[in-house]
Amino acid sequence: MRSLGLLTLMGAGLLSACVTINIYFPAAAAEKMADKLIDDIWQIDAPAEPPEKESEVTP
Amino acid sequence: MKKYLLLPVLLAFSLLASAEDAEPDLRIDTPAAKEIRASLKARFAQIKPLLENGTLGLTAEGKLAVRDPASTPLAERQNISKLIAGDANDKAALFREIARANNHPEWEQRIADIVHERMSKRIPAGWWVRDAAGKWQQKQESAKP
């Protein structure tokens, strides 16, 4: 019974960590937005260095 | 014992999976944002040749600056100051508007930082950039792997 409580606590900790990271600031969406702005205003062609690879999961 | 481990682990994994693709796009298409973008774009038509010929450069913080004030023709100095100030004001207004439009006014600085960060990776060869130590360097063609 003691270990169940510990496991639940660990699970809750992991849960809150994920939620916190997500709500805090959407870094990936912000990078995408930044690239859009740069394309629009500065009209620079293809980026010299692509942003960090993120696995796109299409629903 | 093992079955008690399964549920928290499954829960954690399902949350991780949904967290990855749960970021909606940030809006940059409000009327106010579009107006500021158009203003930045129009002014950039005048700024671009100055960046290309080295009159202007980008500071470490991503702002426009005159690279060598002494060599800038007197007649052009006032116009150039106006361009620099206008660019800075528009950018500040744009980042403020984007943060507001996405319901997080407190994101203004982070948005500015991320735009600057992306820009610094995409600066065209030939433009001048001032490093943290204050030295001007010309961006070279990046070596393609």
N, CA and C atoms of all chains as a GROMACS GRO file, in nm:
protein
  612
    1MET      N    1   0.084  -0.122   0.000
    1MET     CA    2   0.000   0.000   0.000
    1MET      C    3   0.086   0.126   0.000
    2ARG      N    4   0.198   0.117   0.074
    2ARG     CA    5   0.289   0.233   0.080
    2ARG      C    6   0.344   0.264  -0.060
    3SER      N    7   0.382   0.156  -0.136
    3SER     CA    8   0.442   0.178  -0.267
    3SER      C    9   0.340   0.234  -0.366
    4LEU      N   10   0.211   0.201  -0.346
    4LEU     CA   11   0.107   0.256  -0.435
    4LEU      C   12   0.101   0.407  -0.419
    5GLY      N   13   0.108   0.452  -0.294
    5GLY     CA   14   0.107   0.597  -0.268
    5GLY      C   15   0.225   0.666  -0.334
    6LEU      N   16   0.342   0.602  -0.324
    6LEU     CA   17   0.463   0.658  -0.384
    6LEU      C   18   0.450   0.665  -0.535
    7LEU      N   19   0.397   0.558  -0.594
    7LEU     CA   20   0.379   0.554  -0.739
    7LEU      C   21   0.283   0.663  -0.786
    8THR      N   22   0.176   0.679  -0.712
    8THR     CA   23   0.077   0.783  -0.748
    8THR      C   24   0.141   0.921  -0.742
    9LEU      N   25   0.223   0.939  -0.639
    9LEU     CA   26   0.292   1.067  -0.623
    9LEU      C   27   0.386   1.093  -0.740
   10MET      N   28   0.460   0.988  -0.779
   10MET     CA   29   0.552   1.003  -0.893
   10MET      C   30   0.475   1.034  -1.020
   11GLY      N   31   0.362   0.961  -1.037
   11GLY     CA   32   0.279   0.984  -1.155
   11GLY      C   33   0.227   1.127  -1.160
   12ALA      N   34   0.181   1.173  -1.045
   12ALA     CA   35   0.129   1.310  -1.039
   12ALA      C   36   0.238   1.412  -1.068
   13GLY      N   37   0.358   1.382  -1.018
   13GLY     CA   38   0.471   1.472  -1.043
   13GLY      C   39   0.502   1.481  -1.191
   14LEU      N   40   0.504   1.366  -1.257
   14LEU     CA   41   0.532   1.361  -1.400
   14LEU      C   42   0.422   1.433  -1.478
   15LEU      N   43   0.298   1.408  -1.439
   15LEU     CA   44   0.181   1.473  -1.499
   15LEU      C   45   0.195   1.624  -1.495
   16SER      N   46   0.221   1.675  -1.373
   16SER     CA   47   0.224   1.821  -1.358
   16SER      C   48   0.341   1.881  -1.434
   17ALA      N   49   0.450   1.807  -1.445
   17ALA     CA   50   0.566   1.856  -1.519
   17ALA      C   51   0.530   1.875  -1.665
   18CYS      N   52   0.459   1.776  -1.722
   18CYS     CA   53   0.420   1.786  -1.862
   18CYS      C   54   0.328   1.905  -1.883
   19VAL      N   55   0.229   1.917  -1.800
   19VAL     CA   56   0.130   2.024  -1.814
   19VAL      C   57   0.199   2.159  -1.797
   20THR      N   58   0.285   2.172  -1.698
   20THR     CA   59   0.355   2.297  -1.673
   20THR      C   60   0.434   2.339  -1.795
   21ILE      N   61   0.512   2.247  -1.853
   21ILE     CA   62   0.597   2.279  -1.968
   21ILE      C   63   0.510   2.326  -2.083
   22ASN      N   64   0.396   2.260  -2.104
   22ASN     CA   65   0.313   2.292  -2.218
   22ASN      C   66   0.247   2.429  -2.204
   23ILE      N   67   0.196   2.460  -2.084
   23ILE     CA   68   0.125   2.586  -2.067
   23ILE      C   69   0.222   2.703  -2.060
   24TYR      N   70   0.340   2.679  -2.010
   24TYR     CA   71   0.432   2.788  -1.983
   24TYR      C   72   0.465   2.869  -2.108
   25PHE      N   73   0.514   2.809  -2.212
   25PHE     CA   74   0.539   2.882  -2.337
   25PHE      C   75   0.551   2.784  -2.453
   26PRO      N   76   0.472   2.804  -2.557
   26PRO     CA   77   0.475   2.711  -2.670
   26PRO      C   78   0.593   2.738  -2.762
   27ALA      N   79   0.708   2.686  -2.726
   27ALA     CA   80   0.831   2.718  -2.798
   27ALA      C   81   0.826   2.678  -2.945
   28ALA      N   82   0.772   2.560  -2.973
   28ALA     CA   83   0.769   2.513  -3.111
   28ALA      C   84   0.680   2.601  -3.198
   29ALA      N   85   0.562   2.635  -3.146
   29ALA     CA   86   0.470   2.722  -3.220
   29ALA      C   87   0.532   2.860  -3.239
   30ALA      N   88   0.605   2.907  -3.139
   30ALA     CA   89   0.668   3.038  -3.147
   30ALA      C   90   0.777   3.040  -3.254
   31GLU      N   91   0.852   2.931  -3.265
   31GLU     CA   92   0.956   2.924  -3.368
   31GLU      C   93   0.895   2.928  -3.507
   32LYS      N   94   0.785   2.854  -3.520
   32LYS     CA   95   0.714   2.850  -3.649
   32LYS      C   96   0.665   2.990  -3.686
   33MET      N   97   0.610   3.059  -3.585
   33MET     CA   98   0.560   3.195  -3.605
   33MET      C   99   0.675   3.288  -3.642
   34ALA      N  100   0.788   3.272  -3.575
   34ALA     CA  101   0.904   3.358  -3.602
   34ALA      C  102   0.948   3.340  -3.747
   35ASP      N  103   0.952   3.216  -3.794
   35ASP     CA  104   0.991   3.190  -3.932
   35ASP      C  105   0.894   3.254  -4.030
   36LYS      N  106   0.765   3.247  -3.997
   36LYS     CA  107   0.664   3.309  -4.084
   36LYS      C  108   0.687   3.459  -4.096
   37LEU      N  109   0.716   3.522  -3.981
   37LEU     CA  110   0.740   3.666  -3.981
   37LEU      C  111   0.864   3.700  -4.061
   38ILE      N  112   0.967   3.621  -4.042
   38ILE     CA  113   1.093   3.647  -4.111
   38ILE      C  114   1.074   3.632  -4.262
   39ASP      N  115   1.001   3.530  -4.303
   39ASP     CA  116   0.971   3.513  -4.446
   39ASP      C  117   0.896   3.634  -4.499
   40ASP      N  118   0.796   3.679  -4.422
   40ASP     CA  119   0.707   3.786  -4.468
   40ASP      C  120   0.778   3.920  -4.475
   41ILE      N  121   0.844   3.959  -4.365
   41ILE     CA  122   0.900   4.094  -4.355
   41ILE      C  123   1.036   4.105  -4.422
   42TRP      N  124   1.122   4.009  -4.395
   42TRP     CA  125   1.257   4.019  -4.448
   42TRP      C  126   1.277   3.942  -4.579
   43GLN      N  127   1.176   3.864  -4.615
   43GLN     CA  128   1.177   3.791  -4.741
   43GLN      C  129   1.308   3.718  -4.768
   44ILE      N  130   1.358   3.657  -4.665
   44ILE     CA  131   1.481   3.578  -4.679
   44ILE      C  132   1.438   3.442  -4.733
   45ASP      N  133   1.519   3.383  -4.819
   45ASP     CA  134   1.483   3.253  -4.875
   45ASP      C  135   1.498   3.143  -4.771
   46ALA      N  136   1.511   3.020  -4.818
   46ALA     CA  137   1.516   2.904  -4.729
   46ALA      C  138   1.616   2.928  -4.617
   47PRO      N  139   1.578   2.892  -4.493
   47PRO     CA  140   1.670   2.914  -4.380
   47PRO      C  141   1.800   2.839  -4.399
   48ALA      N  142   1.909   2.903  -4.356
   48ALA     CA  143   2.041   2.839  -4.367
   48ALA      C  144   2.049   2.720  -4.272
   49GLU      N  145   1.992   2.743  -4.151
   49GLU     CA  146   1.991   2.632  -4.055
   49GLU      C  147   1.847   2.604  -4.016
   50PRO      N  148   1.799   2.485  -4.040
   50PRO     CA  149   1.660   2.454  -4.005
   50PRO      C  150   1.643   2.452  -3.853
   51PRO      N  151   1.521   2.480  -3.806
   51PRO     CA  152   1.498   2.472  -3.661
   51PRO      C  153   1.516   2.328  -3.613
   52GLU      N  154   1.525   2.311  -3.482
   52GLU     CA  155   1.547   2.177  -3.427
   52GLU      C  156   1.437   2.083  -3.473
   53LYS      N  157   1.476   1.966  -3.511
   53LYS     CA  158   1.384   1.867  -3.562
   53LYS      C  159   1.280   1.829  -3.455
   54GLU      N  160   1.152   1.838  -3.494
   54GLU     CA  161   1.047   1.799  -3.400
   54GLU      C  162   0.960   1.699  -3.472
   55SER      N  163   0.935   1.585  -3.412
   55SER     CA  164   0.854   1.485  -3.482
   55SER      C  165   0.711   1.536  -3.492
   56GLU      N  166   0.664   1.558  -3.614
   56GLU     CA  167   0.528   1.607  -3.633
   56GLU      C  168   0.431   1.491  -3.627
   57VAL      N  169   0.337   1.498  -3.535
   57VAL     CA  170   0.237   1.391  -3.526
   57VAL      C  171   0.107   1.445  -3.583
   58THR      N  172   0.072   1.400  -3.702
   58THR     CA  173  -0.053   1.446  -3.762
   58THR      C  174  -0.167   1.359  -3.712
   59PRO      N  175  -0.267   1.423  -3.650
   59PRO     CA  176  -0.378   1.344  -3.594
   59PRO      C  177  -0.463   1.277  -3.702
   60MET      N  178   0.183  -0.641  -0.785
   60MET     CA  179   0.269  -0.522  -0.778
   60MET      C  180   0.280  -0.454  -0.914
   61LYS      N  181   0.303  -0.532  -1.020
   61LYS     CA  182   0.324  -0.475  -1.154
   61LYS      C  183   0.200  -0.402  -1.205
   62LYS      N  184   0.083  -0.452  -1.172
   62LYS     CA  185  -0.037  -0.386  -1.225
   62LYS      C  186  -0.057  -0.247  -1.167
   63TYR      N  187  -0.001  -0.219  -1.049
   63TYR     CA  188  -0.012  -0.083  -0.992
   63TYR      C  189   0.082   0.012  -1.064
   64LEU      N  190   0.186  -0.041  -1.125
   64LEU     CA  191   0.282   0.041  -1.197
   64LEU      C  192   0.223   0.083  -1.332
   65LEU      N  193   0.142  -0.006  -1.390
   65LEU     CA  194   0.094   0.015  -1.527
   65LEU      C  195   0.014   0.145  -1.544
   66LEU      N  196  -0.080   0.168  -1.453
   66LEU     CA  197  -0.169   0.283  -1.471
   66LEU      C  198  -0.096   0.418  -1.470
   67PRO      N  199  -0.013   0.446  -1.368
   67PRO     CA  200   0.059   0.576  -1.372
   67PRO      C  201   0.148   0.590  -1.494
   68VAL      N  202   0.212   0.481  -1.535
   68VAL     CA  203   0.301   0.488  -1.652
   68VAL      C  204   0.220   0.517  -1.778
   69LEU      N  205   0.109   0.447  -1.796
   69LEU     CA  206   0.022   0.471  -1.912
   69LEU      C  207  -0.027   0.615  -1.916
   70LEU      N  208  -0.067   0.662  -1.797
   70LEU     CA  209  -0.118   0.799  -1.783
   70LEU      C  210  -0.011   0.899  -1.824
   71ALA      N  211   0.111   0.876  -1.774
   71ALA     CA  212   0.222   0.966  -1.805
   71ALA      C  213   0.250   0.966  -1.954
   72PHE      N  214   0.253   0.848  -2.014
   72PHE     CA  215   0.282   0.839  -2.157
   72PHE      C  216   0.176   0.908  -2.241
   73SER      N  217   0.049   0.889  -2.203
   73SER     CA  218  -0.058   0.951  -2.283
   73SER      C  219  -0.049   1.102  -2.276
   74LEU      N  220  -0.007   1.153  -2.161
   74LEU     CA  221   0.008   1.298  -2.146
   74LEU      C  222   0.126   1.349  -2.227
   75LEU      N  223   0.236   1.275  -2.225
   75LEU     CA  224   0.354   1.314  -2.303
   75LEU      C  225   0.318   1.319  -2.450
   76ALA      N  226   0.247   1.218  -2.496
   76ALA     CA  227   0.210   1.210  -2.637
   76ALA      C  228   0.124   1.329  -2.676
   77SER      N  229   0.026   1.362  -2.594
   77SER     CA  230  -0.064   1.471  -2.629
   77SER      C  231   0.005   1.606  -2.614
   78ALA      N  232   0.100   1.617  -2.523
   78ALA     CA  233   0.170   1.744  -2.503
   78ALA      C  234   0.248   1.783  -2.628
   79GLU      N  235   0.302   1.686  -2.698
   79GLU     CA  236   0.385   1.715  -2.816
   79GLU      C  237   0.307   1.788  -2.924
   80ASP      N  238   0.187   1.741  -2.961
   80ASP     CA  239   0.117   1.806  -3.072
   80ASP      C  240   0.005   1.896  -3.023
   81ALA      N  241   0.010   1.939  -2.894
   81ALA     CA  242  -0.099   2.019  -2.840
   81ALA      C  243  -0.074   2.168  -2.855
   82GLU      N  244   0.034   2.212  -2.924
   82GLU     CA  245   0.061   2.355  -2.935
   82GLU      C  246  -0.011   2.412  -3.056
   83PRO      N  247  -0.114   2.495  -3.034
   83PRO     CA  248  -0.178   2.558  -3.148
   83PRO      C  249  -0.087   2.667  -3.205
   84ASP      N  250  -0.108   2.702  -3.333
   84ASP     CA  251  -0.028   2.808  -3.394
   84ASP      C  252  -0.048   2.939  -3.320
   85LEU      N  253   0.054   3.021  -3.320
   85LEU     CA  254   0.040   3.155  -3.263
   85LEU      C  255  -0.015   3.247  -3.373
   86ARG      N  256  -0.115   3.325  -3.338
   86ARG     CA  257  -0.178   3.413  -3.436
   86ARG      C  258  -0.091   3.534  -3.466
   87ILE      N  259  -0.076   3.564  -3.594
   87ILE     CA  260  -0.008   3.688  -3.630
   87ILE      C  261  -0.091   3.763  -3.733
   88ASP      N  262  -0.220   3.731  -3.739
   88ASP     CA  263  -0.305   3.784  -3.846
   88ASP      C  264  -0.414   3.878  -3.800
   89THR      N  265  -0.402   3.934  -3.679
   89THR     CA  266  -0.503   4.033  -3.639
   89THR      C  267  -0.484   4.156  -3.726
   90PRO      N  268  -0.587   4.240  -3.742
   90PRO     CA  269  -0.573   4.360  -3.825
   90PRO      C  270  -0.455   4.447  -3.780
   91ALA      N  271  -0.440   4.462  -3.648
   91ALA     CA  272  -0.331   4.544  -3.598
   91ALA      C  273  -0.196   4.483  -3.633
   92ALA      N  274  -0.182   4.352  -3.617
   92ALA     CA  275  -0.055   4.286  -3.648
   92ALA      C  276  -0.023   4.296  -3.796
   93LYS      N  277  -0.127   4.279  -3.879
   93LYS     CA  278  -0.105   4.288  -4.025
   93LYS      C  279  -0.056   4.426  -4.064
   94GLU      N  280  -0.116   4.528  -3.999
   94GLU     CA  281  -0.078   4.666  -4.029
   94GLU      C  282   0.068   4.690  -3.994
   95ILE      N  283   0.109   4.643  -3.878
   95ILE     CA  284   0.249   4.663  -3.834
   95ILE      C  285   0.344   4.586  -3.925
   96ARG      N  286   0.305   4.466  -3.962
   96ARG     CA  287   0.390   4.386  -4.052
   96ARG      C  288   0.407   4.457  -4.185
   97ALA      N  289   0.297   4.514  -4.236
   97ALA     CA  290   0.305   4.587  -4.363
   97ALA      C  291   0.398   4.707  -4.351
   98SER      N  292   0.390   4.775  -4.238
   98SER     CA  293   0.478   4.891  -4.214
   98SER      C  294   0.625   4.848  -4.208
   99LEU      N  295   0.652   4.739  -4.138
   99LEU     CA  296   0.790   4.688  -4.130
   99LEU      C  297   0.841   4.650  -4.267
  100LYS      N  298   0.754   4.583  -4.344
  100LYS     CA  299   0.793   4.536  -4.477
  100LYS      C  300   0.824   4.654  -4.569
  101ALA      N  301   0.738   4.757  -4.565
  101ALA     CA  302   0.756   4.873  -4.651
  101ALA      C  303   0.887   4.944  -4.616
  102ARG      N  304   0.911   4.963  -4.486
  102ARG     CA  305   1.035   5.030  -4.444
  102ARG      C  306   1.157   4.947  -4.479
  103PHE      N  307   1.141   4.815  -4.475
  103PHE     CA  308   1.254   4.728  -4.502
  103PHE      C  309   1.306   4.746  -4.645
  104ALA      N  310   1.220   4.789  -4.734
  104ALA     CA  311   1.262   4.814  -4.872
  104ALA      C  312   1.375   4.918  -4.874
  105GLN      N  313   1.370   5.014  -4.781
  105GLN     CA  314   1.477   5.115  -4.772
  105GLN      C  315   1.595   5.063  -4.691
  106ILE      N  316   1.566   4.979  -4.593
  106ILE     CA  317   1.671   4.930  -4.503
  106ILE      C  318   1.760   4.826  -4.570
  107LYS      N  319   1.696   4.742  -4.653
  107LYS     CA  320   1.769   4.630  -4.713
  107LYS      C  321   1.898   4.670  -4.784
  108PRO      N  322   1.894   4.771  -4.875
  108PRO     CA  323   2.020   4.807  -4.942
  108PRO      C  324   2.127   4.856  -4.844
  109LEU      N  325   2.083   4.918  -4.735
  109LEU     CA  326   2.180   4.967  -4.635
  109LEU      C  327   2.244   4.851  -4.560
  110LEU      N  328   2.169   4.743  -4.538
  110LEU     CA  329   2.226   4.624  -4.475
  110LEU      C  330   2.320   4.555  -4.573
  111GLU      N  331   2.281   4.556  -4.700
  111GLU     CA  332   2.362   4.486  -4.800
  111GLU      C  333   2.492   4.558  -4.830
  112ASN      N  334   2.490   4.694  -4.819
  112ASN     CA  335   2.615   4.765  -4.848
  112ASN      C  336   2.696   4.795  -4.722
  113GLY      N  337   2.648   4.747  -4.607
  113GLY     CA  338   2.726   4.758  -4.484
  113GLY      C  339   2.711   4.888  -4.407
  114THR      N  340   2.624   4.979  -4.456
  114THR     CA  341   2.600   5.102  -4.381
  114THR      C  342   2.538   5.067  -4.246
  115LEU      N  343   2.441   4.975  -4.252
  115LEU     CA  344   2.376   4.930  -4.130
  115LEU      C  345   2.415   4.786  -4.101
  116GLY      N  346   2.409   4.751  -3.972
  116GLY     CA  347   2.431   4.613  -3.933
  116GLY      C  348   2.335   4.578  -3.822
  117LEU      N  349   2.340   4.452  -3.778
  117LEU     CA  350   2.254   4.409  -3.668
  117LEU      C  351   2.338   4.393  -3.542
  118THR      N  352   2.286   4.445  -3.432
  118THR     CA  353   2.358   4.429  -3.306
  118THR      C  354   2.338   4.287  -3.253
  119ALA      N  355   2.408   4.254  -3.145
  119ALA     CA  356   2.394   4.121  -3.084
  119ALA      C  357   2.250   4.097  -3.040
  120GLU      N  358   2.178   4.207  -3.009
  120GLU     CA  359   2.038   4.194  -2.966
  120GLU      C  360   1.942   4.197  -3.084
  121GLY      N  361   1.995   4.203  -3.205
  121GLY     CA  362   1.908   4.199  -3.322
  121GLY      C  363   1.852   4.333  -3.363
  122LYS      N  364   1.907   4.442  -3.308
  122LYS     CA  365   1.858   4.574  -3.348
  122LYS      C  366   1.947   4.629  -3.460
  123LEU      N  367   1.890   4.722  -3.538
  123LEU     CA  368   1.969   4.787  -3.642
  123LEU      C  369   2.064   4.889  -3.580
  124ALA      N  370   2.181   4.901  -3.638
  124ALA     CA  371   2.275   5.003  -3.590
  124ALA      C  372   2.362   5.048  -3.707
  125VAL      N  373   2.407   5.173  -3.702
  125VAL     CA  374   2.500   5.223  -3.802
  125VAL      C  375   2.636   5.162  -3.772
  126ARG      N  376   2.698   5.104  -3.872
  126ARG     CA  377   2.823   5.032  -3.847
  126ARG      C  378   2.939   5.129  -3.825
  127ASP      N  379   2.946   5.233  -3.907
  127ASP     CA  380   3.054   5.328  -3.893
  127ASP      C  381   2.998   5.470  -3.905
  128PRO      N  382   2.956   5.527  -3.791
  128PRO     CA  383   2.891   5.659  -3.795
  128PRO      C  384   2.975   5.764  -3.869
  129ALA      N  385   3.105   5.759  -3.853
  129ALA     CA  386   3.192   5.860  -3.915
  129ALA      C  387   3.182   5.860  -4.067
  130SER      N  388   3.159   5.743  -4.125
  130SER     CA  389   3.158   5.735  -4.271
  130SER      C  390   3.019   5.749  -4.331
  131THR      N  391   2.918   5.771  -4.246
  131THR     CA  392   2.783   5.790  -4.301
  131THR      C  393   2.766   5.934  -4.346
  132PRO      N  394   2.725   5.953  -4.472
  132PRO     CA  395   2.709   6.090  -4.523
  132PRO      C  396   2.611   6.170  -4.437
  133LEU      N  397   2.649   6.292  -4.404
  133LEU     CA  398   2.570   6.378  -4.317
  133LEU      C  399   2.426   6.389  -4.364
  134ALA      N  400   2.409   6.404  -4.494
  134ALA     CA  401   2.275   6.425  -4.551
  134ALA      C  402   2.184   6.306  -4.525
  135GLU      N  403   2.244   6.188  -4.509
  135GLU     CA  404   2.162   6.068  -4.491
  135GLU      C  405   2.138   6.033  -4.346
  136ARG      N  406   2.214   6.095  -4.256
  136ARG     CA  407   2.208   6.051  -4.117
  136ARG      C  408   2.070   6.062  -4.055
  137GLN      N  409   2.001   6.172  -4.085
  137GLN     CA  410   1.869   6.190  -4.023
  137GLN      C  411   1.772   6.083  -4.071
  138ASN      N  412   1.774   6.057  -4.201
  138ASN     CA  413   1.685   5.955  -4.255
  138ASN      C  414   1.715   5.818  -4.195
  139ILE      N  415   1.845   5.789  -4.185
  139ILE     CA  416   1.885   5.659  -4.130
  139ILE      C  417   1.840   5.646  -3.984
  140SER      N  418   1.854   5.753  -3.907
  140SER     CA  419   1.807   5.748  -3.768
  140SER      C  420   1.658   5.719  -3.762
  141LYS      N  421   1.584   5.781  -3.854
  141LYS     CA  422   1.439   5.759  -3.859
  141LYS      C  423   1.408   5.614  -3.891
  142LEU      N  424   1.483   5.558  -3.985
  142LEU     CA  425   1.459   5.418  -4.023
  142LEU      C  426   1.483   5.326  -3.904
  143ILE      N  427   1.593   5.350  -3.833
  143ILE     CA  428   1.628   5.265  -3.719
  143ILE      C  429   1.522   5.276  -3.610
  144ALA      N  430   1.481   5.398  -3.578
  144ALA     CA  431   1.382   5.418  -3.472
  144ALA      C  432   1.247   5.358  -3.512
  145GLY      N  433   1.209   5.381  -3.637
  145GLY     CA  434   1.080   5.329  -3.685
  145GLY      C  435   1.077   5.177  -3.680
  146ASP      N  436   1.187   5.116  -3.721
  146ASP     CA  437   1.197   4.971  -3.719
  146ASP      C  438   1.184   4.918  -3.576
  147ALA      N  439   1.256   4.980  -3.483
  147ALA     CA  440   1.252   4.937  -3.343
  147ALA      C  441   1.111   4.952  -3.285
  148ASN      N  442   1.048   5.066  -3.311
  148ASN     CA  443   0.913   5.088  -3.259
  148ASN      C  444   0.812   4.989  -3.314
  149ASP      N  445   0.819   4.967  -3.445
  149ASP     CA  446   0.726   4.872  -3.508
  149ASP      C  447   0.745   4.732  -3.452
  150LYS      N  448   0.870   4.691  -3.436
  150LYS     CA  449   0.894   4.556  -3.385
  150LYS      C  450   0.836   4.541  -3.245
  151ALA      N  451   0.862   4.641  -3.159
  151ALA     CA  452   0.810   4.635  -3.023
  151ALA      C  453   0.657   4.626  -3.026
  152ALA      N  454   0.595   4.707  -3.111
  152ALA     CA  455   0.450   4.706  -3.121
  152ALA      C  456   0.400   4.571  -3.173
  153LEU      N  457   0.473   4.513  -3.267
  153LEU     CA  458   0.431   4.385  -3.324
  153LEU      C  459   0.435   4.274  -3.220
  154PHE      N  460   0.545   4.267  -3.144
  154PHE     CA  461   0.558   4.160  -3.046
  154PHE      C  462   0.454   4.177  -2.935
  155ARG      N  463   0.426   4.303  -2.902
  155ARG     CA  464   0.324   4.331  -2.801
  155ARG      C  465   0.188   4.284  -2.853
  156GLU      N  466   0.160   4.314  -2.979
  156GLU     CA  467   0.031   4.279  -3.039
  156GLU      C  468   0.015   4.128  -3.051
  157ILE      N  469   0.121   4.059  -3.092
  157ILE     CA  470   0.113   3.914  -3.104
  157ILE      C  471   0.088   3.850  -2.968
  158ALA      N  472   0.159   3.898  -2.865
  158ALA     CA  473   0.138   3.844  -2.731
  158ALA      C  474  -0.007   3.866  -2.687
  159ARG      N  475  -0.057   3.988  -2.711
  159ARG     CA  476  -0.194   4.021  -2.673
  159ARG      C  477  -0.294   3.935  -2.751
  160ALA      N  478  -0.272   3.923  -2.881
  160ALA     CA  479  -0.366   3.848  -2.967
  160ALA      C  480  -0.373   3.701  -2.927
  161ASN      N  481  -0.268   3.651  -2.863
  161ASN     CA  482  -0.267   3.512  -2.820
  161ASN      C  483  -0.296   3.500  -2.671
  162ASN      N  484  -0.353   3.608  -2.616
  162ASN     CA  485  -0.400   3.609  -2.477
  162ASN      C  486  -0.292   3.593  -2.371
  163HIS      N  487  -0.170   3.632  -2.407
  163HIS     CA  488  -0.061   3.627  -2.310
  163HIS      C  489   0.028   3.750  -2.324
  164PRO      N  490  -0.019   3.864  -2.276
  164PRO     CA  491   0.063   3.985  -2.288
  164PRO      C  492   0.202   3.968  -2.225
  165GLU      N  493   0.211   3.877  -2.130
  165GLU     CA  494   0.340   3.858  -2.063
  165GLU      C  495   0.441   3.784  -2.152
  166TRP      N  496   0.399   3.739  -2.269
  166TRP     CA  497   0.489   3.668  -2.359
  166TRP      C  498   0.568   3.761  -2.452
  167GLU      N  499   0.540   3.892  -2.441
  167GLU     CA  500   0.599   3.987  -2.536
  167GLU      C  501   0.751   3.969  -2.550
  168GLN      N  502   0.822   3.966  -2.438
  168GLN     CA  503   0.968   3.958  -2.446
  168GLN      C  504   1.015   3.823  -2.502
  169ARG      N  505   0.948   3.715  -2.462
  169ARG     CA  506   0.987   3.583  -2.511
  169ARG      C  507   0.966   3.573  -2.661
  170ILE      N  508   0.859   3.636  -2.709
  170ILE     CA  509   0.834   3.636  -2.854
  170ILE      C  510   0.945   3.713  -2.924
  171ALA      N  511   0.980   3.829  -2.868
  171ALA     CA  512   1.089   3.909  -2.926
  171ALA      C  513   1.218   3.827  -2.929
  172ASP      N  514   1.246   3.757  -2.820
  172ASP     CA  515   1.368   3.677  -2.811
  172ASP      C  516   1.371   3.567  -2.916
  173ILE      N  517   1.258   3.502  -2.934
  173ILE     CA  518   1.257   3.389  -3.026
  173ILE      C  519   1.266   3.435  -3.172
  174VAL      N  520   1.206   3.551  -3.202
  174VAL     CA  521   1.218   3.604  -3.338
  174VAL      C  522   1.364   3.642  -3.364
  175HIS      N  523   1.424   3.704  -3.265
  175HIS     CA  524   1.566   3.742  -3.279
  175HIS      C  525   1.653   3.618  -3.296
  176GLU      N  526   1.624   3.515  -3.219
  176GLU     CA  527   1.701   3.391  -3.225
  176GLU      C  528   1.692   3.326  -3.362
  177ARG      N  529   1.571   3.318  -3.416
  177ARG     CA  530   1.554   3.258  -3.549
  177ARG      C  531   1.622   3.345  -3.654
  178MET      N  532   1.606   3.476  -3.639
  178MET     CA  533   1.666   3.568  -3.735
  178MET      C  534   1.816   3.551  -3.738
  179SER      N  535   1.878   3.538  -3.622
  179SER     CA  536   2.023   3.529  -3.615
  179SER      C  537   2.075   3.403  -3.684
  180LYS      N  538   1.990   3.301  -3.698
  180LYS     CA  539   2.032   3.180  -3.769
  180LYS      C  540   2.009   3.194  -3.920
  181ARG      N  541   1.934   3.295  -3.961
  181ARG     CA  542   1.896   3.308  -4.101
  181ARG      C  543   1.952   3.434  -4.166
  182ILE      N  544   2.042   3.502  -4.098
  182ILE     CA  545   2.097   3.626  -4.154
  182ILE      C  546   2.168   3.594  -4.285
  183PRO      N  547   2.134   3.669  -4.391
  183PRO     CA  548   2.197   3.642  -4.521
  183PRO      C  549   2.346   3.674  -4.518
  184ALA      N  550   2.420   3.600  -4.599
  184ALA     CA  551   2.564   3.626  -4.612
  184ALA      C  552   2.583   3.769  -4.663
  185GLY      N  553   2.684   3.837  -4.609
  185GLY     CA  554   2.712   3.972  -4.653
  185GLY      C  555   2.665   4.077  -4.554
  186TRP      N  556   2.563   4.045  -4.475
  186TRP     CA  557   2.520   4.139  -4.373
  186TRP      C  558   2.623   4.142  -4.260
  187TRP      N  559   2.625   4.255  -4.189
  187TRP     CA  560   2.719   4.270  -4.079
  187TRP      C  561   2.648   4.251  -3.946
  188VAL      N  562   2.714   4.181  -3.856
  188VAL     CA  563   2.657   4.155  -3.724
  188VAL      C  564   2.760   4.192  -3.618
  189ARG      N  565   2.714   4.260  -3.514
  189ARG     CA  566   2.805   4.296  -3.405
  189ARG      C  567   2.797   4.191  -3.296
  190ASP      N  568   2.911   4.136  -3.257
  190ASP     CA  569   2.908   4.031  -3.155
  190ASP      C  570   2.899   4.092  -3.015
  191ALA      N  571   2.890   4.005  -2.914
  191ALA     CA  572   2.872   4.050  -2.776
  191ALA      C  573   2.988   4.138  -2.730
  192ALA      N  574   3.106   4.120  -2.791
  192ALA     CA  575   3.222   4.200  -2.752
  192ALA      C  576   3.225   4.334  -2.824
  193GLY      N  577   3.129   4.356  -2.916
  193GLY     CA  578   3.124   4.485  -2.984
  193GLY      C  579   3.194   4.487  -3.119
  194LYS      N  580   3.242   4.371  -3.165
  194LYS     CA  581   3.317   4.367  -3.291
  194LYS      C  582   3.221   4.334  -3.406
  195TRP      N  583   3.236   4.409  -3.516
  195TRP     CA  584   3.153   4.384  -3.634
  195TRP      C  585   3.213   4.271  -3.717
  196GLN      N  586   3.127   4.174  -3.753
  196GLN     CA  587   3.172   4.064  -3.838
  196GLN      C  588   3.075   4.053  -3.954
  197GLN      N  589   3.128   4.020  -4.070
  197GLN     CA  590   3.040   4.003  -4.184
  197GLN      C  591   3.000   3.858  -4.194
  198LYS      N  592   2.870   3.834  -4.211
  198LYS     CA  593   2.820   3.696  -4.218
  198LYS      C  594   2.873   3.630  -4.345
  199GLN      N  595   2.935   3.513  -4.324
  199GLN     CA  596   2.990   3.441  -4.439
  199GLN      C  597   2.886   3.344  -4.494
  200GLU      N  598   2.908   3.296  -4.615
  200GLU     CA  599   2.825   3.190  -4.671
  200GLU      C  600   2.840   3.070  -4.580
  201SER      N  601   2.729   3.012  -4.534
  201SER     CA  602   2.741   2.896  -4.446
  201SER      C  603   2.780   2.775  -4.529
  202ALA      N  604   2.875   2.697  -4.477
  202ALA     CA  605   2.923   2.579  -4.547
  202ALA      C  606   2.812   2.474  -4.548
  203LYS      N  607   2.769   2.435  -4.666
  203LYS     CA  608   2.664   2.334  -4.675
  203LYS      C  609   2.726   2.196  -4.658
  204PRO      N  610   2.668   2.113  -4.574
  204PRO     CA  611   2.724   1.980  -4.554
  204PRO      C  612   2.709   1.894  -4.679
   0.00000   0.00000   0.00000
